[in-house]
Structures are given as C-alpha cells and as structure tokens.
Amino acid sequence: MKPNIRAGLKPAPTKPMKYDPEKHHRRSIRLENYDYSNEGAYFVTICMEEKDLYLGRIVKDEIELNRFGESVDKCWNDLPQHYPHVELDEFVIMPNHVHGIIALKEEDNVGAGLRPARIKRAGLRPAPTPAPTKHHGLSEIVRAFKSFSSRHINKIRQTPGTRVWQRDYFERVVRDEEELYNIRQYIIDNPINWATDKENPQAKKREEPNDPWEV
C-alpha cells in the first residue's frame, strides 16, 4: 500500500544522515542547536513501559485495537484540539508502541500547507521579520499525548498514577520529500512487519535497519 501524499506537507530542509548503528537506536536523534518548536514535520516513536503488549494484537497483518488502544487513538487524534498549530499525518498503533508524523505550523499558516522548518546555518543572515508567536514544541506535544493517554488507560484498568509509557521517545526531523514518503510507508507497513519488529517479544531476528527511521 502506498501512503497518502498530503498536499502542502513539506519536510525540514536538512542534509540526509547516514545510518550509524551506534547513534541511531530508539533514542532521540537531536540536531545540535535545533529548535524543536520550529515549523516542520517530525517523526516520533513512543514505546510502552516495559514494552507490554497492552494496545492490541496483530491479526492477518493488521492491528486489532483493544480498549487501551482505542483510547490511545482518540488521544492522538485529539491533539489538534488542544494545540491548534499541530497537524497530524500518518500514524499507526502497534501492540506496544506507536509511530506517527506530527507537523508543527505557525499560527498564520495553519491549514495552509506545511512550510519547511527554519534551520539556522552559519553565515546566513535573513532579513529581520516580526517574531512569530511562540508555540509549544515537539516535546510538550509528546508529553501531553503520553499524559492524556496514560490517564485514560489507568482509569480503564483502575491503576491511577501508574507509568504507561517509557520516559524517553524517538524523534527525527523529516529531511526531504523522499524521506517523508519513505517514513509514511514505513508507518503503514509496520503491522505487516510485526514478525520481525524488534519491539515484538517473539520477533524473528532481522538485519540492522538501513534507514535511521527504521527503529
């Protein structure tokens, strides 16, 4: 299945990174001095505490969500209601983790198509422009998603205050149109590849990933 290419969604213009197994594991790949509240597209992966298979199961290469998974789905899709500068792109819930693309927009550009993130480069001095309204950055959006969904899950299972998600999460600035397409396809194909997913406790051994988003 090919991913839906959403008109106007553009990645942050940065140079592609070569895969390094010592760096590109399931942790943040942060760009030095980069402001993660910048307008742009971001790929995130969030795993459950202890990698418990709480959110559903894979049946015939598709995810069947349980009540916890349905709560997670609702909390994800509600994010733009709490953060109007957020637009959601491809997303999948797996038995013990989620993958998604979050687009951050400036207030004046909401609904007008995503512009590339502004990345400062040495020696480049743009013309002065009025400072845009500061919005919550990516880490705040992810924190809110984890908080909202944890509250819902703990209410269902009657375990108030119990940690649901791992403290850390994986994030990556989407570099270019080709990477955006490939990440969307990776998200769509995740249920099909569950048998070799390293988050699957019964996964078959697989080779090291070829791309840094294949976490």
C-alpha positions in Angstrom: 0.0 0.0 0.0 1.3 3.5 -0.9 1.0 6.3 1.7 -1.3 9.2 1.1 0.7 12.2 -0.1 -0.8 15.2 1.6 -0.7 18.3 -0.5 1.5 21.0 1.0 3.2 18.9 3.6 6.9 19.6 3.3 9.8 18.4 5.4 12.5 20.3 7.1 15.3 21.1 4.6 18.4 19.4 6.2 21.1 17.1 4.8 20.3 13.4 4.9 22.1 11.5 7.7 23.9 8.2 7.1 22.8 5.4 9.3 25.1 4.8 12.2 24.1 1.8 14.5 26.0 3.4 17.4 23.7 6.5 17.2 20.5 5.6 15.5 18.8 3.4 18.0 15.5 4.1 19.8 16.5 7.4 21.4 16.2 10.9 20.3 18.4 11.9 17.3 18.6 15.6 18.2 20.0 18.2 15.9 22.5 20.4 17.6 21.1 23.8 18.5 17.8 23.0 16.7 14.6 24.5 18.0 12.0 21.7 18.1 9.2 24.2 18.2 10.1 25.2 14.6 7.5 24.7 11.8 8.2 21.3 10.2 7.4 17.6 10.1 8.6 15.3 12.8 8.6 11.5 13.0 8.1 10.1 16.5 8.1 6.7 18.1 6.7 6.2 21.6 7.0 2.8 23.5 5.1 1.4 26.4 6.7 0.9 29.7 8.4 -2.5 29.9 7.2 -2.9 26.2 4.0 -4.5 27.4 1.6 -5.7 24.7 -1.3 -3.6 26.0 -2.7 -1.8 23.0 -4.0 -4.7 20.8 -2.8 -7.5 18.7 -1.7 -8.1 15.1 -4.2 -10.3 13.2 -3.6 -11.0 9.5 -1.1 -8.2 9.2 -3.5 -5.6 10.7 -3.7 -4.2 14.2 -6.8 -5.0 16.2 -7.1 -2.4 19.0 -8.4 -3.2 22.4 -9.9 -0.6 24.8 -6.5 0.7 25.7 -5.5 1.1 22.0 -8.8 2.8 21.2 -8.1 5.3 24.0 -4.6 6.0 22.6 -6.1 6.5 19.1 -8.5 9.0 20.5 -5.9 10.9 22.5 -3.6 11.2 19.4 -6.4 12.5 17.2 -7.5 15.0 19.8 -4.1 16.7 19.9 -5.0 19.4 17.4 -8.0 20.3 19.6 -5.5 21.2 22.4 -2.7 22.5 20.1 -4.2 24.3 17.1 -0.7 24.6 15.5 -0.5 20.8 15.3 -1.4 18.8 12.2 -1.3 15.0 12.2 0.0 12.9 9.4 0.5 9.2 9.1 0.0 7.2 12.3 -0.1 3.6 13.5 -0.7 1.9 16.8 1.2 -1.3 17.4 0.7 -3.7 20.4 3.3 -1.9 22.5 4.3 1.3 20.7 3.1 4.0 18.3 4.6 5.7 15.2 3.4 9.0 13.9 4.3 12.1 12.0 3.5 15.4 13.7 3.5 18.6 11.7 4.0 21.9 13.7 2.7 25.0 12.0 2.9 28.7 12.7 -0.4 30.3 13.7 -0.8 32.2 10.4 -0.1 29.0 8.4 -2.5 26.5 10.0 -4.4 24.8 7.3 -2.3 26.4 4.5 0.2 23.6 3.9 3.4 22.9 5.9 6.4 25.0 5.3 10.0 23.8 5.8 11.4 24.2 9.3 13.8 27.2 9.6 17.2 25.8 10.4 19.9 28.3 11.1 23.1 28.0 9.0 26.4 29.7 9.8 26.9 33.0 7.9 23.3 33.2 6.7 21.6 36.4 7.9 17.9 36.7 6.9 16.1 40.0 6.7 14.5 40.9 10.1 10.9 39.9 10.4 8.4 40.1 13.3 8.9 37.2 15.7 6.1 34.6 15.4 4.0 33.7 18.4 5.9 31.0 20.3 4.1 27.7 20.4 4.6 24.5 22.4 7.4 22.4 20.9 7.5 18.8 20.0 8.5 17.6 23.5 5.5 19.3 25.0 3.1 17.8 22.4 4.5 14.3 23.1 4.4 14.8 26.8 0.7 15.8 26.6 -0.1 12.8 24.4 1.5 10.5 26.9 -0.2 12.2 29.9 -3.7 12.2 28.3 -3.5 8.6 27.1 -2.0 7.4 30.4 -4.9 8.9 32.3 -7.4 7.2 30.1 -5.6 3.8 30.3 -5.2 3.9 34.1 -8.8 4.9 34.5 -9.9 1.8 32.5 -7.6 -0.6 34.4 -8.1 1.2 37.7 -4.4 1.8 38.3 -4.2 5.6 39.0 -0.7 7.1 38.7 0.9 4.0 37.1 3.5 4.7 34.4 2.2 3.7 31.0 4.9 5.0 28.5 8.6 4.9 28.6 10.2 8.2 29.7 12.1 8.7 26.5 10.9 8.7 22.9 12.4 8.7 19.5 12.2 11.7 17.3 13.5 12.7 13.9 13.2 15.9 11.8 12.0 14.8 8.4 14.7 15.8 5.9 13.2 15.9 2.4 10.3 14.7 0.3 11.8 11.3 -0.3 12.3 10.7 3.4 8.8 11.9 4.1 7.4 9.4 1.6 9.6 6.5 3.0 8.7 7.2 6.6 5.0 7.2 5.7 5.4 3.9 4.0 7.4 2.6 7.0 4.5 3.5 9.3 1.9 1.9 7.0 3.9 -1.3 6.7 4.6 -1.7 10.5 1.8 -4.2 11.2 2.9 -6.3 8.2 6.4 -6.4 9.6 5.4 -7.2 13.2 7.0 -10.7 12.9 10.5 -9.1 12.7 9.8 -5.9 14.7 12.4 -5.7 17.5 9.7 -4.5 19.8 7.9 -7.8 19.3 9.0 -10.2 22.2 8.7 -13.1 19.8 10.3 -11.4 16.8 12.4 -13.2 14.3 16.0 -12.0 14.0 16.4 -9.4 11.3 19.3 -7.4 9.8 20.2 -4.0 11.1 17.9 -1.3 9.6 19.1 0.6 6.5 17.5 3.9 7.4 17.6 5.9 10.6 13.7 6.0 10.9 13.6 2.2 10.9 13.7 2.0 14.7 
